[in-house]
């Protein structure tokens, strides 16, 4: 029987996903297809008790969820807002929120509670991490800064980025991008892009249409694909799997496969097998692998 491309890859373990801020307020996470197919494990962190319980109740065999508030290791105040998706360790910037339709109401603080945060690098039972998915409403940068040792083994980061400040002192895209690039990651793709109407305009009676202001995006970073020779075979394997299953990026997957072949880590039949799985032709340096 012909072996598939994933058979030829033969990873030592399932792809390991760490999800910080796992509360599924925006629907399914980006790795959901891998999870449903039994191709990855998930370790999620969610400090809000009600959200954590919902995750625990729905958890499958490859999921575990922990109550840690991941951060810089210090004690901080959690601001619970009217809209659950804006709850943050940072203070909502009322003046800025007022420049966007409805956001002042969304960011109204309903309650405050003190949380002790834990550095990502201090979580001793975390296990391997291939993909870090993070959505923590403005606190991403200190988590990256206090997780450099852990992130050294990861091959992808899926993070929310802000282009317009919604919280006081919130690090924006440029600062977070610089930190991830310093850690060896490059921007791969914008998974989602959120635009919002500038207040107080309501065009043609519709408050949420006719607008172009970019405020946030979910952005995928990957280890620099110009330096794949610096990655282990296991890292390359999981990056190829993530590129294919999570980001629909066959070109990145092929580059990883070609590197694995060059390193002698897998059989060179893996690229034709991948082309067969895609139902597409794949050329590498002028050599076609046909359907």
N, C-alpha and C positions, 0 to 999 in steps of 0.2 A: 504494500500500500504506500502511495506517495505521501511523504511527510509534508505537513504544512510549514509555513514560514515560522510560526510560533513554536512548532515542534523542533525545528532546527535551532531556534534561539536557546531553548531549554534553560530558562532562568532558574537560578538556585532557589528562588522563593517568589511569592506573589509580590507584585508592585506595592510598595508601602506608601500610603497617603496619610499625611497628618493635616487635620482640619482645625484651625484655630478660629473660634467664633463659628461653631458648627450649626448654630440655630438656623434652620432652613427657611428663613423668612422670604427669600427671593425664589423659592421653588427648588428644584433638584440641583444638587451640586454638579460641577462640570465633569466629575469622574463617575457619575451615576451609572453609565453604561458598563464601565469596567466592573463596578461593584456588583451590579445585577448579574453579570456574566461570571462572577466568581474569580476575577482576574486580579483583584487588589484587596488589600486590607485597609481599614480606616481606623486611626486613633484620633478621636475628636475631643476638643476642649470647649466647654460651654459653662460659664460660671453662673448663669441665671437659672435658678432651681427649676422653674416651670418648663423652660425650654430644654433643660437637661433631661428632665423626666420624659418628655415627649420623645427625645432621641433614644433614650434607654428602652422605652416601650416598643419602639419600632425597629430596634437594632437586629440585624441579621448575624449569622455566625462569624462573619469576618469583620465585625464592627465592635469597637469599645469606645465609651465616652466617659470623660473624666471632668471633674468640677473645677480644675485649675483655671485661674485667670492668668494667662500668659502675658508677661510684660517685661519690665526692667528690673524686677525683683523688689521693688519698693511697694509701699502702701499707698493706695490711691482711692479716690471717691468715684464710684460708678453713678453716672447720671441716667436715671431711667426716664425716658421721654414718652410723650404722647404717642408718637409713632415708634413702634418697637425697633424698627430698623435704624433709628438714630441714637439709640442708647449707647453711651460712650463713656470712657474715662475722661474725656475732654469736655470742657464747658461749651455748650452751643453758643455760637457767635450770633447774638440776637440781631445786631445791626446788619450783618451779612445775610442772615436768613431772610430778613425783611425785604431784600432786593430780589427775591425769587418767590413767585406765586405759591402761596400755601405753606412755605417752609417754616415761617415763624411759628405756626400752629404745630407742625410736625415736631419741631425741636423743643416744645415746651417741656420743662423738667417737672415730672410728677413726684419723684422721690429720689432720695440719695442714700447710698449705702457704702460703707468702707470695704475695700477688697485688698487682700494681700496678694500681690502678683508674684509669679514664679518665672525666672529666666528660662528660656527655651534650653539653653545649655546646661541648666541645673536639673532637668528632668531625667533622672537616671534610668527609668524603666521605659523610655520612649521607644527603643528599638530602632530599626533602620527607617530612613525617610527618603523616599525618592521624589515625591511631590509634596510641597507645602502649599495648601490652599488656606488663604487668610482673609478674613473680613472682620475687622475690629474697629471700624468707624474712627479712623484717624490715628490709631495707635500702632500702625504697622511698622514704622521706622524704628522705634525702640526695640521692638521684638526682633527685627532683623539684626540690629546692632548687638543685641544680647543673645544671639543665636548663631554667631558666625561659625563656631566649631561644628555645630549640628548641620548647618546649611552647607558646609564643605562637602558633605556626602550626597546632598540632594542634586537632582538633575533638572528640576523645574520648580518654579514658584508661580502660583496663580493668586494674584493679589488685587484688591480694590485699590484704585488710585484716585486721588482728588485733584482736580484742576482749578476748582473754585473753593476757597476756604469756607467750611460750614461750622467749624469749631475754632475756639480761641487757641492760637499757637499751633494750629494743625500743620504738619509737614505736607507739602504738596508734591506733585509729580516729580519735579526736578530733584528734590532732596532724596526721595525714595529711589528714583532711578539711579542716582549717583552711588548710593549705598549698594544696590544690587549689582551694578556693573563692577564696583570695586571688589565684590565677592565672586566675580567670574561669570556672572549671568549677563545675557543680552536679551533685549526685548524681542519677542517672537511674534506675538499677535495680540490684537485687541479682541477679546472674546465678546464683550458687550461695550456699548458706548451710551451713556445716559445724557440726554439733553433736557433742558428745563426752561420754561418761559420766564423771562425777566419781568418782575413786577413794576408797575401795576397794570401793564397792558393786557387786555382781554380782546383778542381779535375775532371779529364775527361772532362774538358771544361764547367762544370756546376757550376755556381757561388753560387747557393743556395741549393746544395745537398752535401752529404758526410760531415756532421758536427754533433757535439754533444754538443756544448757549450750552456748551459742554460743561458738565459739572463733575462727572465721575466716569470711570471705566473699569471693567475687569480686564486685567492685563496679564498675559502669560509671558514669563521669562524662562529661558532655558540656558543650560550651561553653554558657553561660547562654542558654536558649531565649527568655528575655525580652529579650535584646539581640542578636537575630540581625541587625539592621540594621548592626551593627558588623563583621559577617563579610563576606568577599569572596564573589563568586559561586562560585568554586571551592571554598571552604570549605563553603558551604551545600550544594553538590552532593554533596560527600563525606560530610557529616553525614547527608544524606537517604539516601544509599546504605548507610551503616553502620547507621542506624536501621532500615532495612528488612531488610537481609540478615543482620546480626549480632544485633540485639536484638529483632526482631519487634515494632517500635514504629511502627506506621503513623501514629499521631497525631503523633509527632515528625517523621516523614518529611513528612507533609502540611504541618506548620507551616513546614518548610524550603522546600517547594515554593511555598507561598503567598508567602513572603518573596522568593523568586527571581522570581516573577511581578510582585510589587509593585516590585521593583528594575528591572524591564524586562530581566532577564537571560535569561528563557526565555519561550516561548509559553504563554499561559494555558490551552492544551489539555493541559498536563502533569498537572493535577489529575484531570480526567476520565480521562486515559490511565492514571493510577495506580490510580484506582478500578476501571477495567476489568481491570488486572493483578491486583488483589486479589480481584476477583469480589465486591466489596462496594459499598454506597453510601457516599459520602463527602460530608459537608456542611461547608461553610465559611461561617460567618456566615449560616446559614439557607439557603444555596444548595446543593442536592443535586447530586452527580455520581453518577449511577446506573450499575449494572452494564450 
